[in-house]
């Protein structure tokens, strides 16, 4: 699972609804290979940056 896929999963309304049983605790742990820490950090920073399509008005 990539960071982008993780972000999309966490954003799903069904995932956030505790009644579905997808989330039993108000936290989600994502384990990754420590050797990829810099790569993971960069992916997280990229999620925080708005994309040009996200800046367009509807």
Secondary structure as UniProt FT lines:
FT   HELIX           3..11
FT   HELIX           13..16
FT   HELIX           18..20
FT   HELIX           34..36
FT   HELIX           37..48
FT   HELIX           52..55
//
